[in-house]
Amino acid sequence: MIQRIQSLLLLVAAVAAIAVLFIPIGNIIDGTGYSLYQYDAFSLKKEGAGIFSTLYIAIFWMVSAILSIVTIFMYKNRPRQVKMNGINMLVMLAALVTMLYIYPNLVFEKRQFVTNYAVLRFNHLILVSLLPAVSLYLANMFIKKDERRVRAADRLR
């Protein structure tokens, strides 16, 4: 039932999760402002060639998009939809933590990509990664509201 608001919100979450795959997360720049590396969901690139794989971020976002699409078609089982959205939010949290903390602060520093002279500057477009989380939260609210309405209607019969 695509006409339900929660189905549209789940679709927005899936599209935004796919969009995050193709948005550069940031650039590692030196003190003069020259971009040394480009960081995205699939790899850390230098002059267009991948030098370090960040595939786990892409996998998390793909799983999140797939879960959102699968959840759309579970409209007959609202409690299961709520559980799937909870799982999806955990996957999304893992993606955000991996993308914004683990790779830049732990992996890149250990591999000497980020040093005192080369810092990571995040792309402002990466704020799109918050849209799926907000959409999932709102979808959960509307799913629970539908469930309350159905239970209230069943009590009246």
Helices and strands as residue ranges (DSSP letters): H 5-22, E 26-30, E 35-39, E 43-46, E 49-53, H 55-72, H 78-97, I 98-107, H 108-110, E 118-122, G 124-130, H 131-156
